[in-house]
């Protein structure tokens, strides 16, 4: 089974980005094991002095990345770039190389003309840490707040089929990349 770790850059309870990834998890075929990363708000502020830290949230993050064959991100844009909490998560992976050569992609749920600063920064940081960015699995699938149903999932068929396509691309890439 190919395991994909889903990381949302939003800590908001009614987040559209988290709803998008929850939907990916709900509709993924059985052969894909999705794992939900839900500890973003609990990560301590990155401090290089603590990089060898035994902080349980940092250890859990590194373990979840290590256990995954690929990572799929979905993040809002704050002030033209990544939310600080997601950049903080990524900073914890720099020194230990957790994302090095890890197949990664992202879904942008912001409407056209928005969210490009976050996507560009994500690409830049993931490039810096040496992640295996699979651009063919990255795409924009807009999700409005009203697109999220009472069960917390994105209702629109267009989103669901687009998300399955991107997930499939990432998984096939990860399978090819695995020796
Ligand atoms: C502090 C803050 C800053 C934001 N800055 C931007 C921005 O620079 N560009 C943008 O397109 N949207 C910006 N937004 C809008 C969010 O990206 C948008 O509300 C998004 O849907 C939030 O994602 P979520 O629903 O997953 O929490 C900002 C929102 C907040 C709260």
Backbone and ligand atoms as CSV (ligand in chain L), in Angstrom:
chain,resi,resn,atom,element,x,y,z
A,1,UNK,N,N,0.834,-1.195,0.000
A,1,UNK,CA,C,0.000,0.000,0.000
A,1,UNK,C,C,0.875,1.254,0.000
A,2,UNK,N,N,0.523,2.196,-0.825
A,2,UNK,CA,C,1.254,3.470,-0.850
A,2,UNK,C,C,0.614,4.415,0.163
A,3,UNK,N,N,1.457,4.961,1.025
A,3,UNK,CA,C,0.953,5.821,2.107
A,3,UNK,C,C,1.229,7.288,1.778
A,4,UNK,N,N,0.171,8.092,1.845
A,4,UNK,CA,C,0.292,9.531,1.569
A,4,UNK,C,C,-0.082,10.304,2.828
A,5,UNK,N,N,0.852,11.112,3.308
A,5,UNK,CA,C,0.578,11.971,4.464
A,5,UNK,C,C,-0.054,13.275,3.973
A,6,UNK,N,N,-1.169,13.643,4.592
A,6,UNK,CA,C,-1.908,14.841,4.193
A,6,UNK,C,C,-1.639,15.937,5.216
A,7,UNK,N,N,-1.089,17.055,4.750
A,7,UNK,CA,C,-0.754,18.152,5.671
A,7,UNK,C,C,-1.479,19.416,5.237
A,8,UNK,N,N,-2.406,19.867,6.093
A,8,UNK,CA,C,-3.093,21.130,5.840
A,8,UNK,C,C,-2.338,22.259,6.524
A,9,UNK,N,N,-2.239,23.385,5.821
A,9,UNK,CA,C,-1.556,24.555,6.397
A,9,UNK,C,C,-2.483,25.434,7.205
A,10,UNK,N,N,-3.718,25.000,7.387
A,10,UNK,CA,C,-4.675,25.816,8.149
A,10,UNK,C,C,-4.987,25.152,9.471
A,11,UNK,N,N,-5.045,25.960,10.526
A,11,UNK,CA,C,-5.438,25.454,11.840
A,11,UNK,C,C,-6.893,25.849,12.143
A,12,UNK,N,N,-7.571,26.470,11.169
A,12,UNK,CA,C,-8.950,26.928,11.384
A,12,UNK,C,C,-9.894,25.720,11.392
A,13,UNK,N,N,-10.813,25.693,12.341
A,13,UNK,CA,C,-11.696,24.531,12.475
A,13,UNK,C,C,-12.470,24.269,11.186
A,14,UNK,N,N,-13.008,25.316,10.571
A,14,UNK,CA,C,-13.822,25.132,9.361
A,14,UNK,C,C,-12.998,25.359,8.095
A,15,UNK,N,N,-11.746,25.026,8.148
A,15,UNK,CA,C,-10.824,25.280,7.035
A,15,UNK,C,C,-11.238,24.600,5.724
A,16,UNK,N,N,-11.196,25.367,4.639
A,16,UNK,CA,C,-11.457,24.783,3.322
A,16,UNK,C,C,-10.285,23.892,2.883
A,17,UNK,N,N,-9.077,24.270,3.281
A,17,UNK,CA,C,-7.906,23.453,2.923
A,17,UNK,C,C,-7.959,22.092,3.621
A,18,UNK,N,N,-8.329,22.121,4.905
A,18,UNK,CA,C,-8.452,20.847,5.630
A,18,UNK,C,C,-9.612,20.034,5.068
A,19,UNK,N,N,-10.705,20.710,4.714
A,19,UNK,CA,C,-11.844,19.994,4.120
A,19,UNK,C,C,-11.424,19.314,2.823
A,20,UNK,N,N,-10.607,20.000,2.037
A,20,UNK,CA,C,-10.136,19.418,0.775
A,20,UNK,C,C,-9.348,18.132,1.042
A,21,UNK,N,N,-8.456,18.181,2.016
A,21,UNK,CA,C,-7.635,16.989,2.293
A,21,UNK,C,C,-8.455,15.886,2.967
A,22,UNK,N,N,-9.431,16.285,3.808
A,22,UNK,CA,C,-10.330,15.275,4.394
A,22,UNK,C,C,-11.088,14.553,3.289
A,23,UNK,N,N,-11.466,15.319,2.264
A,23,UNK,CA,C,-12.196,14.728,1.141
A,23,UNK,C,C,-11.292,13.771,0.367
A,24,UNK,N,N,-10.051,14.186,0.165
A,24,UNK,CA,C,-9.084,13.296,-0.494
A,24,UNK,C,C,-9.000,11.981,0.277
A,25,UNK,N,N,-8.934,12.085,1.580
A,25,UNK,CA,C,-8.835,10.876,2.409
A,25,UNK,C,C,-10.090,10.011,2.275
A,26,UNK,N,N,-11.253,10.679,2.227
A,26,UNK,CA,C,-12.529,9.939,2.184
A,26,UNK,C,C,-12.732,9.209,0.858
A,27,UNK,N,N,-12.203,9.761,-0.227
A,27,UNK,CA,C,-12.492,9.180,-1.543
A,27,UNK,C,C,-11.317,8.390,-2.109
A,28,UNK,N,N,-10.205,8.360,-1.387
A,28,UNK,CA,C,-9.021,7.656,-1.916
A,28,UNK,C,C,-9.320,6.165,-2.081
A,29,UNK,N,N,-8.833,5.567,-3.154
A,29,UNK,CA,C,-9.012,4.123,-3.336
A,29,UNK,C,C,-8.337,3.342,-2.198
A,30,UNK,N,N,-8.816,2.125,-1.983
A,30,UNK,CA,C,-8.297,1.312,-0.870
A,30,UNK,C,C,-6.781,1.085,-0.944
A,31,UNK,N,N,-6.249,1.084,-2.151
A,31,UNK,CA,C,-4.809,0.800,-2.309
A,31,UNK,C,C,-3.938,1.969,-1.859
A,32,UNK,N,N,-4.570,3.103,-1.562
A,32,UNK,CA,C,-3.813,4.267,-1.090
A,32,UNK,C,C,-4.165,4.487,0.377
A,33,UNK,N,N,-3.153,4.464,1.207
A,33,UNK,CA,C,-3.382,4.693,2.630
A,33,UNK,C,C,-3.114,6.149,2.956
A,34,UNK,N,N,-4.154,6.920,3.207
A,34,UNK,CA,C,-3.939,8.326,3.557
A,34,UNK,C,C,-3.801,8.451,5.074
A,35,UNK,N,N,-2.901,9.309,5.481
A,35,UNK,CA,C,-2.692,9.575,6.912
A,35,UNK,C,C,-2.850,11.075,7.134
A,36,UNK,N,N,-3.604,11.433,8.139
A,36,UNK,CA,C,-3.934,12.827,8.393
A,36,UNK,C,C,-2.976,13.400,9.422
A,37,UNK,N,N,-2.270,14.481,9.069
A,37,UNK,CA,C,-1.405,15.143,10.049
A,37,UNK,C,C,-2.242,16.198,10.774
A,38,UNK,N,N,-2.380,16.061,12.084
A,38,UNK,CA,C,-3.304,16.964,12.787
A,38,UNK,C,C,-2.664,17.674,13.964
A,39,UNK,N,N,-1.349,17.819,13.929
A,39,UNK,CA,C,-0.666,18.365,15.101
A,39,UNK,C,C,0.001,19.714,14.822
A,40,UNK,N,N,-0.434,20.377,13.741
A,40,UNK,CA,C,0.261,21.608,13.331
A,40,UNK,C,C,0.295,22.643,14.450
A,41,UNK,N,N,-0.850,22.838,15.121
A,41,UNK,CA,C,-0.938,23.889,16.142
A,41,UNK,C,C,-0.132,23.547,17.391
A,42,UNK,N,N,0.219,22.275,17.551
A,42,UNK,CA,C,0.933,21.860,18.765
A,42,UNK,C,C,2.448,21.923,18.602
A,43,UNK,N,N,2.922,22.132,17.379
A,43,UNK,CA,C,4.375,22.159,17.177
A,43,UNK,C,C,4.965,23.390,17.868
A,44,UNK,N,N,6.057,23.225,18.589
A,44,UNK,CA,C,6.695,24.406,19.186
A,44,UNK,C,C,7.345,25.258,18.105
A,45,UNK,N,N,7.572,26.522,18.412
A,45,UNK,CA,C,8.282,27.396,17.475
A,45,UNK,C,C,9.681,26.825,17.239
A,46,UNK,N,N,10.056,26.745,15.979
A,46,UNK,CA,C,11.356,26.157,15.653
A,46,UNK,C,C,12.490,26.949,16.285
A,47,UNK,N,N,13.417,26.217,16.872
A,47,UNK,CA,C,14.619,26.815,17.431
A,47,UNK,C,C,15.762,25.858,17.102
A,48,UNK,N,N,16.773,26.323,16.366
A,48,UNK,CA,C,17.871,25.420,15.994
A,48,UNK,C,C,18.525,24.760,17.200
A,49,UNK,N,N,18.492,25.427,18.354
A,49,UNK,CA,C,19.083,24.826,19.564
A,49,UNK,C,C,18.357,23.556,19.975
A,50,UNK,N,N,17.080,23.453,19.551
A,50,UNK,CA,C,16.265,22.299,19.958
A,50,UNK,C,C,16.102,21.283,18.824
A,51,UNK,N,N,16.939,21.408,17.771
A,51,UNK,CA,C,16.689,20.588,16.576
A,51,UNK,C,C,16.853,19.101,16.862
A,52,UNK,N,N,17.679,18.779,17.847
A,52,UNK,CA,C,17.810,17.363,18.232
A,52,UNK,C,C,16.792,17.004,19.294
A,53,UNK,N,N,15.792,17.879,19.413
A,53,UNK,CA,C,14.829,17.845,20.510
A,53,UNK,C,C,14.017,16.569,20.566
A,54,UNK,N,N,13.662,16.210,21.793
A,54,UNK,CA,C,12.775,15.059,21.983
A,54,UNK,C,C,11.343,15.539,22.169
A,55,UNK,N,N,11.040,16.767,21.707
A,55,UNK,CA,C,9.659,17.247,21.842
A,55,UNK,C,C,8.733,16.272,21.121
A,56,UNK,N,N,7.713,15.760,21.821
A,56,UNK,CA,C,6.890,14.695,21.232
A,56,UNK,C,C,6.242,15.091,19.906
A,57,UNK,N,N,5.843,16.357,19.762
A,57,UNK,CA,C,5.203,16.772,18.502
A,57,UNK,C,C,6.193,16.758,17.345
A,58,UNK,N,N,7.422,17.122,17.630
A,58,UNK,CA,C,8.442,17.132,16.572
A,58,UNK,C,C,8.790,15.684,16.190
A,59,UNK,N,N,8.951,14.851,17.192
A,59,UNK,CA,C,9.247,13.436,16.908
A,59,UNK,C,C,8.116,12.787,16.107
A,60,UNK,N,N,6.877,13.109,16.486
A,60,UNK,CA,C,5.726,12.523,15.787
A,60,UNK,C,C,5.674,13.004,14.340
A,61,UNK,N,N,5.952,14.278,14.125
A,61,UNK,CA,C,5.979,14.814,12.761
A,61,UNK,C,C,7.007,14.064,11.923
A,62,UNK,N,N,8.209,13.933,12.453
A,62,UNK,CA,C,9.281,13.280,11.693
A,62,UNK,C,C,8.940,11.821,11.420
A,63,UNK,N,N,8.331,11.175,12.390
A,63,UNK,CA,C,7.955,9.764,12.213
A,63,UNK,C,C,6.879,9.626,11.128
A,64,UNK,N,N,5.904,10.543,11.159
A,64,UNK,CA,C,4.821,10.454,10.164
A,64,UNK,C,C,5.343,10.721,8.756
A,65,UNK,N,N,6.276,11.649,8.624
A,65,UNK,CA,C,6.860,11.897,7.298
A,65,UNK,C,C,7.660,10.678,6.852
A,66,UNK,N,N,8.435,10.139,7.788
A,66,UNK,CA,C,9.265,8.970,7.454
A,66,UNK,C,C,8.414,7.778,7.025
A,67,UNK,N,N,7.273,7.597,7.670
A,67,UNK,CA,C,6.407,6.448,7.375
A,67,UNK,C,C,5.641,6.608,6.057
A,68,UNK,N,N,5.622,7.836,5.525
A,68,UNK,CA,C,4.827,8.099,4.317
A,68,UNK,C,C,5.677,7.926,3.061
A,69,UNK,N,N,5.033,7.435,2.004
A,69,UNK,CA,C,5.703,7.338,0.703
A,69,UNK,C,C,5.659,8.670,-0.029
A,70,UNK,N,N,4.709,9.521,0.351
A,70,UNK,CA,C,4.542,10.821,-0.317
A,70,UNK,C,C,3.799,11.745,0.639
A,71,UNK,N,N,3.910,13.040,0.373
A,71,UNK,CA,C,3.202,14.034,1.191
A,71,UNK,C,C,2.414,14.961,0.267
A,72,UNK,N,N,1.149,15.154,0.625
A,72,UNK,CA,C,0.285,16.070,-0.134
A,72,UNK,C,C,-0.091,17.239,0.777
A,73,UNK,N,N,0.229,18.454,0.322
A,73,UNK,CA,C,-0.050,19.661,1.094
A,73,UNK,C,C,-1.261,20.387,0.526
A,74,UNK,N,N,-1.917,21.118,1.393
A,74,UNK,CA,C,-2.987,22.007,0.960
A,74,UNK,C,C,-2.990,23.168,1.957
A,75,UNK,N,N,-2.689,24.355,1.486
A,75,UNK,CA,C,-2.491,25.452,2.438
A,75,UNK,C,C,-3.120,26.753,1.974
A,76,UNK,N,N,-3.631,27.525,2.927
A,76,UNK,CA,C,-4.061,28.867,2.560
A,76,UNK,C,C,-2.858,29.788,2.387
A,77,UNK,N,N,-3.126,30.962,1.849
A,77,UNK,CA,C,-2.108,32.009,1.785
A,77,UNK,C,C,-2.429,33.035,2.866
A,78,UNK,N,N,-1.408,33.411,3.624
A,78,UNK,CA,C,-1.553,34.490,4.601
A,78,UNK,C,C,-0.543,35.579,4.225
A,79,UNK,N,N,-1.033,36.785,4.023
A,79,UNK,CA,C,-0.157,37.931,3.752
A,79,UNK,C,C,0.846,37.633,2.637
A,80,UNK,N,N,0.354,36.992,1.604
A,80,UNK,CA,C,1.176,36.772,0.417
A,80,UNK,C,C,2.097,35.581,0.464
A,81,UNK,N,N,2.053,34.814,1.553
A,81,UNK,CA,C,2.988,33.686,1.647
A,81,UNK,C,C,2.355,32.547,2.458
A,82,UNK,N,N,3.175,31.620,2.943
A,82,UNK,CA,C,2.656,30.502,3.739
A,82,UNK,C,C,2.229,30.973,5.126
A,83,UNK,N,N,1.216,30.358,5.722
A,83,UNK,CA,C,0.950,30.597,7.139
A,83,UNK,C,C,2.216,30.265,7.941
A,84,UNK,N,N,2.483,31.070,8.964
A,84,UNK,CA,C,3.679,30.835,9.769
A,84,UNK,C,C,3.722,29.437,10.359
A,85,UNK,N,N,2.551,28.895,10.690
A,85,UNK,CA,C,2.539,27.566,11.323
A,85,UNK,C,C,3.047,26.488,10.362
A,86,UNK,N,N,2.724,26.614,9.083
A,86,UNK,CA,C,3.213,25.611,8.122
A,86,UNK,C,C,4.696,25.820,7.846
A,87,UNK,N,N,5.110,27.087,7.749
A,87,UNK,CA,C,6.549,27.338,7.556
A,87,UNK,C,C,7.327,26.800,8.758
A,88,UNK,N,N,6.732,26.951,9.950
A,88,UNK,CA,C,7.350,26.420,11.170
A,88,UNK,C,C,7.521,24.907,11.076
A,89,UNK,N,N,6.478,24.228,10.593
A,89,UNK,CA,C,6.573,22.766,10.410
A,89,UNK,C,C,7.722,22.444,9.458
A,90,UNK,N,N,7.773,23.170,8.352
A,90,UNK,CA,C,8.810,22.885,7.358
A,90,UNK,C,C,10.200,23.167,7.932
A,91,UNK,N,N,10.310,24.208,8.766
A,91,UNK,CA,C,11.607,24.522,9.374
A,91,UNK,C,C,12.120,23.355,10.236
A,92,UNK,N,N,11.191,22.641,10.872
A,92,UNK,CA,C,11.606,21.493,11.698
A,92,UNK,C,C,12.165,20.357,10.840
A,93,UNK,N,N,11.949,20.394,9.535
A,93,UNK,CA,C,12.424,19.303,8.670
A,93,UNK,C,C,13.748,19.628,7.976
A,94,UNK,N,N,14.203,20.893,8.110
A,94,UNK,CA,C,15.373,21.307,7.320
A,94,UNK,C,C,16.634,20.567,7.780
A,95,UNK,N,N,16.953,20.712,9.056
A,95,UNK,CA,C,18.212,20.160,9.572
A,95,UNK,C,C,18.261,18.645,9.530
A,96,UNK,N,N,17.119,18.011,9.687
A,96,UNK,CA,C,17.092,16.543,9.740
A,96,UNK,C,C,16.766,15.928,8.375
A,97,UNK,N,N,16.499,16.764,7.387
A,97,UNK,CA,C,16.301,16.262,6.019
A,97,UNK,C,C,15.121,15.317,5.868
A,98,UNK,N,N,14.098,15.503,6.672
A,98,UNK,CA,C,12.968,14.551,6.660
A,98,UNK,C,C,12.264,14.485,5.303
A,99,UNK,N,N,12.265,15.596,4.595
A,99,UNK,CA,C,11.540,15.626,3.312
A,99,UNK,C,C,12.469,15.416,2.115
A,100,UNK,N,N,13.746,15.167,2.398
A,100,UNK,CA,C,14.708,15.003,1.308
A,100,UNK,C,C,14.300,13.815,0.406
A,101,UNK,N,N,14.138,14.083,-0.862
A,101,UNK,CA,C,13.749,13.092,-1.881
A,101,UNK,C,C,12.357,12.489,-1.651
A,102,UNK,N,N,11.585,13.072,-0.742
A,102,UNK,CA,C,10.210,12.594,-0.503
A,102,UNK,C,C,9.311,13.145,-1.603
A,103,UNK,N,N,8.592,12.287,-2.323
A,103,UNK,CA,C,7.665,12.787,-3.329
A,103,UNK,C,C,6.587,13.674,-2.671
A,104,UNK,N,N,6.425,14.877,-3.201
A,104,UNK,CA,C,5.469,15.835,-2.627
A,104,UNK,C,C,4.699,16.539,-3.739
A,105,UNK,N,N,3.506,17.003,-3.362
A,105,UNK,CA,C,2.698,17.824,-4.274
A,105,UNK,C,C,1.762,18.651,-3.410
A,106,UNK,N,N,1.017,19.556,-4.052
A,106,UNK,CA,C,0.061,20.363,-3.298
A,106,UNK,C,C,-1.151,20.666,-4.164
A,107,UNK,N,N,-2.252,20.854,-3.465
A,107,UNK,CA,C,-3.481,21.305,-4.113
A,107,UNK,C,C,-3.739,22.733,-3.636
A,108,UNK,N,N,-4.004,23.626,-4.581
A,108,UNK,CA,C,-4.383,24.994,-4.238
A,108,UNK,C,C,-5.902,25.098,-4.335
A,109,UNK,N,N,-6.552,25.435,-3.227
A,109,UNK,CA,C,-8.017,25.526,-3.255
A,109,UNK,C,C,-8.498,26.972,-3.388
A,110,UNK,N,N,-7.565,27.907,-3.389
A,110,UNK,CA,C,-7.943,29.318,-3.562
A,110,UNK,C,C,-8.418,29.538,-4.992
A,111,UNK,N,N,-9.338,30.489,-5.180
A,111,UNK,CA,C,-9.773,30.775,-6.550
A,111,UNK,C,C,-8.641,31.374,-7.383
A,112,UNK,N,N,-8.823,31.301,-8.694
A,112,UNK,CA,C,-7.832,31.839,-9.630
A,112,UNK,C,C,-7.478,33.279,-9.253
A,113,UNK,N,N,-6.189,33.576,-9.255
A,113,UNK,CA,C,-5.737,34.922,-8.918
A,113,UNK,C,C,-5.404,35.084,-7.440
A,114,UNK,N,N,-5.680,34.047,-6.638
A,114,UNK,CA,C,-5.357,34.108,-5.209
A,114,UNK,C,C,-4.540,32.862,-4.844
A,115,UNK,N,N,-3.784,32.981,-3.784
A,115,UNK,CA,C,-3.057,31.821,-3.269
A,115,UNK,C,C,-1.748,31.520,-3.982
A,116,UNK,N,N,-1.405,32.312,-4.997
A,116,UNK,CA,C,-0.187,31.984,-5.750
A,116,UNK,C,C,1.087,32.237,-4.939
A,117,UNK,N,N,1.012,33.213,-4.031
A,117,UNK,CA,C,2.187,33.491,-3.188
A,117,UNK,C,C,2.483,32.309,-2.272
A,118,UNK,N,N,1.437,31.697,-1.738
A,118,UNK,CA,C,1.638,30.533,-0.865
A,118,UNK,C,C,2.213,29.366,-1.658
A,119,UNK,N,N,1.648,29.135,-2.853
A,119,UNK,CA,C,2.135,28.014,-3.670
A,119,UNK,C,C,3.590,28.228,-4.071
A,120,UNK,N,N,3.927,29.478,-4.421
A,120,UNK,CA,C,5.306,29.766,-4.839
A,120,UNK,C,C,6.274,29.563,-3.671
A,121,UNK,N,N,5.862,29.997,-2.482
A,121,UNK,CA,C,6.749,29.829,-1.316
A,121,UNK,C,C,6.877,28.362,-0.952
A,122,UNK,N,N,5.756,27.644,-1.030
A,122,UNK,CA,C,5.811,26.210,-0.725
A,122,UNK,C,C,6.785,25.520,-1.681
A,123,UNK,N,N,6.681,25.857,-2.955
A,123,UNK,CA,C,7.583,25.259,-3.946
A,123,UNK,C,C,9.038,25.605,-3.620
A,124,UNK,N,N,9.267,26.864,-3.255
A,124,UNK,CA,C,10.624,27.297,-2.954
A,124,UNK,C,C,11.183,26.551,-1.731
A,125,UNK,N,N,10.382,26.459,-0.669
A,125,UNK,CA,C,10.877,25.819,0.560
A,125,UNK,C,C,11.053,24.316,0.344
A,126,UNK,N,N,10.094,23.697,-0.335
A,126,UNK,CA,C,10.217,22.257,-0.591
A,126,UNK,C,C,11.420,21.977,-1.498
A,127,UNK,N,N,11.698,22.893,-2.398
A,127,UNK,CA,C,12.899,22.756,-3.227
A,127,UNK,C,C,14.152,22.876,-2.369
A,128,UNK,N,N,14.111,23.810,-1.437
A,128,UNK,CA,C,15.271,24.021,-0.573
A,128,UNK,C,C,15.582,22.773,0.253
A,129,UNK,N,N,14.540,22.113,0.736
A,129,UNK,CA,C,14.784,20.924,1.586
A,129,UNK,C,C,15.021,19.653,0.749
A,130,UNK,N,N,15.020,19.819,-0.577
A,130,UNK,CA,C,15.355,18.684,-1.439
A,130,UNK,C,C,14.234,17.685,-1.630
A,131,UNK,N,N,12.983,18.133,-1.392
A,131,UNK,CA,C,11.858,17.226,-1.637
A,131,UNK,C,C,11.739,16.956,-3.139
A,132,UNK,N,N,11.145,15.824,-3.445
A,132,UNK,CA,C,10.947,15.422,-4.841
A,132,UNK,C,C,9.591,16.000,-5.290
A,133,UNK,N,N,9.619,17.247,-5.755
A,133,UNK,CA,C,8.378,17.949,-6.119
A,133,UNK,C,C,7.854,17.398,-7.439
A,134,UNK,N,N,6.631,16.874,-7.402
A,134,UNK,CA,C,6.036,16.322,-8.624
A,134,UNK,C,C,4.990,17.331,-9.128
A,135,UNK,N,N,5.436,18.230,-9.992
A,135,UNK,CA,C,4.565,19.329,-10.425
A,135,UNK,C,C,3.322,18.835,-11.156
A,136,UNK,N,N,3.432,17.667,-11.813
A,136,UNK,CA,C,2.266,17.128,-12.538
A,136,UNK,C,C,1.144,16.717,-11.583
A,137,UNK,N,N,1.483,16.600,-10.294
A,137,UNK,CA,C,0.451,16.243,-9.300
A,137,UNK,C,C,-0.021,17.471,-8.510
A,138,UNK,N,N,0.457,18.646,-8.904
A,138,UNK,CA,C,0.041,19.886,-8.238
A,138,UNK,C,C,-1.017,20.566,-9.096
A,139,UNK,N,N,-2.020,21.128,-8.456
A,139,UNK,CA,C,-3.038,21.799,-9.261
A,139,UNK,C,C,-3.962,22.649,-8.421
A,140,UNK,N,N,-4.756,23.448,-9.143
A,140,UNK,CA,C,-5.742,24.304,-8.485
A,140,UNK,C,C,-7.126,23.693,-8.636
A,141,UNK,N,N,-7.757,23.465,-7.493
A,141,UNK,CA,C,-9.133,22.966,-7.469
A,141,UNK,C,C,-9.886,23.846,-6.472
A,142,UNK,N,N,-10.468,24.940,-6.935
A,142,UNK,CA,C,-11.045,25.916,-6.007
A,142,UNK,C,C,-12.145,25.325,-5.118
A,143,UNK,N,N,-12.083,25.685,-3.852
A,143,UNK,CA,C,-13.105,25.271,-2.878
A,143,UNK,C,C,-13.583,26.518,-2.137
A,144,UNK,N,N,-14.865,26.823,-2.262
A,144,UNK,CA,C,-15.447,27.932,-1.515
A,144,UNK,C,C,-16.001,27.387,-0.203
A,145,UNK,N,N,-16.207,28.295,0.753
A,145,UNK,CA,C,-16.704,27.829,2.056
A,145,UNK,C,C,-18.036,27.101,1.915
A,146,UNK,N,N,-18.866,27.559,0.971
A,146,UNK,CA,C,-20.186,26.925,0.797
A,146,UNK,C,C,-20.096,25.574,0.063
A,147,UNK,N,N,-18.915,25.234,-0.434
A,147,UNK,CA,C,-18.731,23.930,-1.092
A,147,UNK,C,C,-18.540,22.798,-0.077
A,148,UNK,N,N,-18.352,23.177,1.204
A,148,UNK,CA,C,-18.093,22.171,2.231
A,148,UNK,C,C,-19.420,21.805,2.914
A,149,UNK,N,N,-19.733,20.520,2.882
A,149,UNK,CA,C,-20.996,20.045,3.460
A,149,UNK,C,C,-20.929,19.916,4.972
A,150,UNK,N,N,-22.066,19.593,5.600
A,150,UNK,CA,C,-22.112,19.466,7.063
A,150,UNK,C,C,-21.199,18.362,7.602
A,151,UNK,N,N,-20.846,17.409,6.733
A,151,UNK,CA,C,-19.923,16.344,7.167
A,151,UNK,C,C,-18.463,16.765,7.054
A,152,UNK,N,N,-18.232,18.044,6.658
A,152,UNK,CA,C,-16.855,18.531,6.574
A,152,UNK,C,C,-16.158,18.149,5.285
A,153,UNK,N,N,-16.900,17.578,4.344
A,153,UNK,CA,C,-16.296,17.155,3.065
A,153,UNK,C,C,-16.743,18.079,1.937
A,154,UNK,N,N,-15.882,18.208,0.929
A,154,UNK,CA,C,-16.217,19.025,-0.243
A,154,UNK,C,C,-17.206,18.240,-1.104
A,155,UNK,N,N,-18.293,18.884,-1.424
A,155,UNK,CA,C,-19.379,18.198,-2.111
A,155,UNK,C,C,-19.127,18.079,-3.628
A,156,UNK,N,N,-18.546,19.112,-4.218
A,156,UNK,CA,C,-18.496,19.220,-5.684
A,156,UNK,C,C,-17.789,18.040,-6.355
A,157,UNK,N,N,-18.481,17.453,-7.350
A,157,UNK,CA,C,-17.899,16.344,-8.118
A,157,UNK,C,C,-16.620,16.771,-8.828
A,158,UNK,N,N,-16.614,18.022,-9.294
A,158,UNK,CA,C,-15.440,18.508,-10.032
A,158,UNK,C,C,-14.202,18.485,-9.127
A,159,UNK,N,N,-14.398,18.908,-7.869
A,159,UNK,CA,C,-13.267,18.845,-6.932
A,159,UNK,C,C,-12.855,17.391,-6.722
A,160,UNK,N,N,-13.836,16.532,-6.489
A,160,UNK,CA,C,-13.525,15.134,-6.153
A,160,UNK,C,C,-12.778,14.433,-7.282
A,161,UNK,N,N,-13.235,14.630,-8.510
A,161,UNK,CA,C,-12.550,13.952,-9.621
A,161,UNK,C,C,-11.161,14.559,-9.838
A,162,UNK,N,N,-11.059,15.886,-9.689
A,162,UNK,CA,C,-9.749,16.530,-9.852
A,162,UNK,C,C,-8.780,16.090,-8.770
A,163,UNK,N,N,-9.269,15.984,-7.540
A,163,UNK,CA,C,-8.402,15.593,-6.423
A,163,UNK,C,C,-7.936,14.149,-6.576
A,164,UNK,N,N,-8.840,13.282,-7.028
A,164,UNK,CA,C,-8.456,11.876,-7.256
A,164,UNK,C,C,-7.388,11.776,-8.328
A,165,UNK,N,N,-7.536,12.593,-9.365
A,165,UNK,CA,C,-6.553,12.591,-10.446
A,165,UNK,C,C,-5.180,13.020,-9.911
A,166,UNK,N,N,-5.138,14.111,-9.137
A,166,UNK,CA,C,-3.853,14.595,-8.617
A,166,UNK,C,C,-3.248,13.581,-7.642
A,167,UNK,N,N,-4.099,13.009,-6.784
A,167,UNK,CA,C,-3.609,11.999,-5.833
A,167,UNK,C,C,-3.024,10.807,-6.586
A,168,UNK,N,N,-3.712,10.370,-7.627
A,168,UNK,CA,C,-3.236,9.238,-8.424
A,168,UNK,C,C,-1.889,9.540,-9.069
A,169,UNK,N,N,-1.754,10.766,-9.555
A,169,UNK,CA,C,-0.470,11.144,-10.168
A,169,UNK,C,C,0.663,11.095,-9.149
A,170,UNK,N,N,0.381,11.612,-7.950
A,170,UNK,CA,C,1.416,11.617,-6.907
A,170,UNK,C,C,1.788,10.188,-6.508
A,171,UNK,N,N,0.777,9.365,-6.351
A,171,UNK,CA,C,1.027,7.982,-5.926
A,171,UNK,C,C,1.815,7.215,-6.992
A,172,UNK,N,N,1.429,7.372,-8.249
A,172,UNK,CA,C,2.167,6.664,-9.318
A,172,UNK,C,C,3.619,7.139,-9.348
A,173,UNK,N,N,3.816,8.432,-9.141
A,173,UNK,CA,C,5.179,8.963,-9.111
A,173,UNK,C,C,5.961,8.366,-7.931
A,174,UNK,N,N,5.303,8.296,-6.764
A,174,UNK,CA,C,5.974,7.738,-5.577
A,174,UNK,C,C,6.323,6.273,-5.806
A,175,UNK,N,N,5.431,5.540,-6.473
A,175,UNK,CA,C,5.703,4.116,-6.734
A,175,UNK,C,C,6.887,3.967,-7.682
A,176,UNK,N,N,6.959,4.854,-8.675
A,176,UNK,CA,C,8.099,4.807,-9.609
A,176,UNK,C,C,9.388,5.181,-8.883
A,177,UNK,N,N,9.284,6.120,-7.919
A,177,UNK,CA,C,10.483,6.618,-7.241
A,177,UNK,C,C,11.015,5.625,-6.213
A,178,UNK,N,N,10.146,4.698,-5.755
A,178,UNK,CA,C,10.570,3.729,-4.734
A,178,UNK,C,C,11.411,2.640,-5.386
A,179,UNK,N,N,12.643,2.442,-4.895
A,179,UNK,CA,C,13.496,1.421,-5.527
A,179,UNK,C,C,12.895,0.026,-5.403
L,1,LIG,C1,C,-4.385,36.643,8.336
L,1,LIG,C2,C,-4.893,36.304,6.953
L,1,LIG,C3,C,-4.176,36.707,5.842
L,1,LIG,C4,C,-4.625,36.369,4.564
L,1,LIG,N1,N,-3.875,36.750,3.480
L,1,LIG,C5,C,-4.240,36.356,2.249
L,1,LIG,C6,C,-3.415,36.633,1.116
L,1,LIG,O1,O,-2.374,37.243,1.214
L,1,LIG,N2,N,-3.818,36.182,-0.099
L,1,LIG,C7,C,-4.975,35.468,-0.256
L,1,LIG,O2,O,-5.275,35.068,-1.389
L,1,LIG,N3,N,-5.769,35.195,0.799
L,1,LIG,C8,C,-5.427,35.619,2.035
L,1,LIG,N4,N,-6.218,35.309,3.111
L,1,LIG,C9,C,-7.453,34.562,2.905
L,1,LIG,C10,C,-7.261,33.077,3.194
L,1,LIG,O3,O,-6.238,32.534,2.428
L,1,LIG,C11,C,-8.579,32.370,2.918
L,1,LIG,O4,O,-9.547,32.848,3.836
L,1,LIG,C12,C,-8.480,30.884,2.992
L,1,LIG,O5,O,-9.703,30.331,2.575
L,1,LIG,C13,C,-8.245,30.400,4.390
L,1,LIG,O6,O,-8.031,29.016,4.317
L,1,LIG,P1,P,-8.812,27.991,5.255
L,1,LIG,O7,O,-10.275,28.096,4.859
L,1,LIG,O8,O,-8.243,26.670,4.914
L,1,LIG,O9,O,-8.575,28.397,6.676
L,1,LIG,C14,C,-5.819,35.655,4.407
L,1,LIG,C15,C,-6.543,35.252,5.549
L,1,LIG,C16,C,-6.078,35.564,6.794
L,1,LIG,C17,C,-6.862,35.083,8.014
